[in-house]
């Protein structure tokens, strides 16, 4: 029929256990656009905050090197020491910005998912070298979305650069005749302007791509009805086995109850639907429930009571009340103690009368 659903069709939302297992395997939501945005945004902040100090440091170093070029040793060891010193000064100038850029790249991953250590992605898979698998990935929804995303980014960034640079085309041409210091200031200002606009546009692209990647990841984790049943069996236990265990427990409880009925002092009935066997011996604090049941079990309790000459007293309100408020081996509740005491007292009077 058309409305019948295949058990193997992945149409059900994934459980939390399925999502946790995917994350442990290293299958997480990851948008490369979010990483790119963090790197570009970090580079923009670094350029804005450290470009002056980096420029001054490098200018001082290079100015000293050029100004004292005549004193620079050109022999093997001297030249090596000079190059080492120059390299260390360049590294010192770029160390903090480079470290911040690395932190921005790491933050781009950490903000999308928690840290995961998994070797699953390193395992060799034949599907990765399969021509059919490669063609399928090449023309998949993800590949088409990435292609469309790339074109969109190129169009947006190109449009931004055109809008920013085209009105300033004559000023940019005039930079050729300007002082290098002025050129650097103009270049820095224009670069920050372009990067700020790019960061703003890529923020929208990154947010949209993350939502798309999350949707794709969620679709990959969907489960079939059969998988849901198997997971339920693993976590909650097989319903069939649980039902058998429940039936076994009920059977054992009935046998134990019936074995205890001969020790009862009285059986209170409804008269046919309920039966409660109560034990009371001298020295006990209160009567105790040995057995209780309805319908077939109540009938069995009455049969055992009759076989062992246990008095059976019909008291429908008391029988229903005791059945609802007592469990096996419980003492009589205080609110029913007086009524039960009257019944047991009546039974004891009958036994004494029979003995006489």
N, C-alpha and C positions, 0 to 999 in steps of 0.2 A: 504494500500500500504506500501511497505517496507520503503519508504523515509518519510512517515508521522510520526510525533513525538507526543508522548503523552504529553498533557499539564501538567500532574502531575509529569513527569520525571524531576528530578533536574539536568539539563544539562547546565544551564546558570550561568555565573560568578556572584557572589554576588555584589550587589550595596554597596556603602559606607554606606548607611543607615542600611542595613542588618548587615554589619560588626560592626557598632557602637552599634547596639542593642545587638549583641552577646557579646561584651565586657561589656556592662552594666549589662548583666545577669551573668557575671563572667566566660563566655566561652571565654577563651583567649588562645593564643599560649603559651604553657609551656613545657619546656624540663627539666626533672629531671637531665639529664646529665649536663646541664649548671649549675644547682645549685650545683651538686656534684663537678664540676670543680672549681667553685669559692671557695667552702669550702676547698678542698684539696690545691688549690693554696694559699689560705689565711693561712692555717695551715703551709705550707712550708715557707712562708714569716715570719710568727710568730716564727717558729723554728729557722730560720736563724737570725732573729733580736733580739729575746728576750730570747733565750735559755740560753745565758750566764748570763744575769741579773736574770732570774728566778732561775737558778741553784745556783748562788751565794747567793741569798736571802734565799733559802731553806736550803742551806748548813750552812749558819750562824745561822739560827734558830735552826736547828737540832743539830748542834755542841754545841750551848749554852745549849740546853736542855739536851744533853747527858753528857756534861762536868759538869753540875750542877745538875745532877740527885739526888745527896744526899740531895740537898736543896729543892727539889720539894716537896711541901706538899701533903700528901696522904689522908688527911681527906676529907670529902665530899665536902665542899665549896671550899677548896683550890684546889682540883683536878679539879673541875668544872671550876674555874677561869683559871687554867693552860691550860685546853683543849680549852677554849674560846679564850685565847690569841694565842694559837697555830693555831686555826682555822682562826682567823682574819689575821694572818701573811701569812698563805697559800693563803687565798682569795686575800690579797693585792698583792701577787706575781703573781697570775693568772688573776687578774681583767682586766688589759689592754689587754693581749692576748685574753682572753675570749670575751671581748667586740669587739675587732677587728674581731674575728671569727664570731660573730653574724652579724656584719656589712657586712662581705663577703657573708653570707647566704642571707641576705636581698638584697644585690646588685645583686645576682644571679637571683632573681625574678624581681627586678625593671628594669634590663637591657632588659628583655624579653617583658615586657608590663608595661603600666602605672598602678598606684595604683587604684585598683577597690574595692569598697565596695558593696557586693551583698550577699543576704541571699538565693539566688536561690539554691545554692549547699546544703544548710542545710535542704531544704524542703524534706519530706519523699516521696519516689517514689517507687511504687510497682515493677517497672522494676529492682530495685536494689536487691530485694529478690526473683525475679522470677528465677526458675530453667532454663527455656528456655533462658531468658536474660543472666543469668550467663554463660551458655554453649556457647552462641553466643559470649560473651565477651572473654571467655577463648580461643576460636579458631578463634578470629578475626585477621585481618591484624595487628592491633596494638600489640596484644599479641604475635603473631609470631615474629614481629619486635623486641619487647622487649626481647624475648627469644634469638633471634639471636644476639642481641646487648650484652646481658649478657655473652654469650659464647665468643663473640669476645673480650670483655674487659678482661675476665679471661685468654684467650689465650695470649693476648698482654702483660698484666701485668706479667703473669707467665713467658713469654719469656724474658721480660726485667729483671726481678729478677734473672732468671737463667744466663743471659749473664753478669750481674753485679757481682753476688755472686760466680759463679762457678770458675772464675779465681782466686778468693781470698779465696778459701776454706781452704788452708793450713794456711794462715795468720789468718783466723777466728778461726781455731782450736787452734792456739797458744795464743789466747787472754785469755785462761783459766789460764795461768801462769803469766799473766801480771798484773801490778798495776791497781787498779780500776780506777784511774784518766785517765790512758792511754786508758782503755777500753771505758770509757765514750766519750773521744775525737774521737776514731775510730768509735764508734757507731753513734755519731752525724754526722760525715762526711759521713759515709755510708748511713745513713738515708736520708740526704739531697740529696745525689746522686740519690738514688732510687726515692725519691719524685719528684725531678726535671724531671726525665725520665717519671714518671707516669703522671705528669702534662702535659708534652708535648704530650704524646699519648692521654690523655683524652681530650685535647683541640680539636684534630681532631674528636674524637668520639662525643664530645658535639656539634661541628659545624654541623656534619652530622645529628645528632639527631634533632637539632633545625630545620634544613631544612625539615626533615621528618615530624616533628610535625606541622610545619607551613603548609605543603602540606595537611596533614590530616585535620587540622582546616579549611583550605580554602575549601576543599571538603565538609566538614560538612555544610558550610555556603552557598553552591550552591543553586540556586533557580530554580523553575520550571517556565515555560512560564506563567502559571496562577498566580503564586506569583508575578512575575514581573508586570503583568497587574494590579493586586490589589494594589501593592505599587505605581504604577504610578497614579492610581486613587486617592489614599490617598494623594499623594504629589502634583500632578498636576491637579487633578480634573478629573471627568468622562468625556471622550471625547464626549460622546453622549449628556450629559447635557450642556457642553460647546458649542457644535454646536447649540443646541436649543436656548441657551441664545444669541448666536451670531445672529441667525436668527430673534429672537425677537427684538434685538437692530436694526438690519437692517430694519425690518418692521416698527418700531416706527420712525426711521430716515426718511424713505420714506414718512410716513404719515405727519411728521412735514414739510418735504420739500414741499410736495404737498399743504399743508395748507398755506405755505408762498408764493407760486408762484403767487397768485393774487396780491401781493404787489409789484411784479417786474415791472421795467420800460421797460425792453426788455429781450427777450430770443434769445440767439445766438446759431445757429445750424450748423450742419456739411454738409448736411442738415438732414440726417436720423439717423446717428449713435450717434451723440453727441448733447447734449442740456444743456445750462448753463443759468439759470435765474438770472438776475442782478437787484438789487434795487439801485435806486439813487433818492434822494430828495434834494431839495435846502437846503444848510446848511451842507450837509454831506461832509466829507473830500475826500472821494473817493467812487465809486460804491462798493457794497458788494454782495458776492455770496449767493443767497438764496437757490438754488437747482442746482444739476448737476447730469447727468446720461448718460448711453449709452443704445442703443437698446431699450428694452421695457420701461425702466424708461425714456429715452429721449422722446419716443413717448407719454408717459403719461404727461410729462411736457408740450409738445406742445399742447396736448388736453386741459389741464387746461388753458394754455395761450390763446388758441382760444376761450374757453368758457368765458373768462373774458376780451376779446379784448386786450390782451397783444401783442404788436408788436413782430413778429418773424423775425429775420434777419439772412440770410444765410451768414456765413463767415467761411468756413471750417478751414483755418489755425488758425484763432483766437480762434475758438471753441475748437480745439484740444489743443492749447497752454494753454488756461484757465483751461480746464479739468485737465491737467497734473500738473499745478502749484498752483491750489487753492483748499481749503477745504471750507466746509459750514461756513458761517459767516466771511470768510476772506475778506479783502479789496483787490482791484485789485493790482497786483504787479506793481512796477514802470515801468518795461519794456513794459508792455501792456497798460499802462494808456492812452497813446495817441490814440491807435487804438480803445479802448473802448470809449474814449471821442468822437471820430468821429462818432461811431455808435450811441451813445446816443444823440449826437447833431443832427444827421440825423433823429432819431426818433422824437425828439422834434419839428423839423421843419415840419415833416409830421403832427404831432398833431395840430400844430398852423395853418397849411394850411387847415386842415379839419374843424377847428373851424370857420375859416373865410368863 
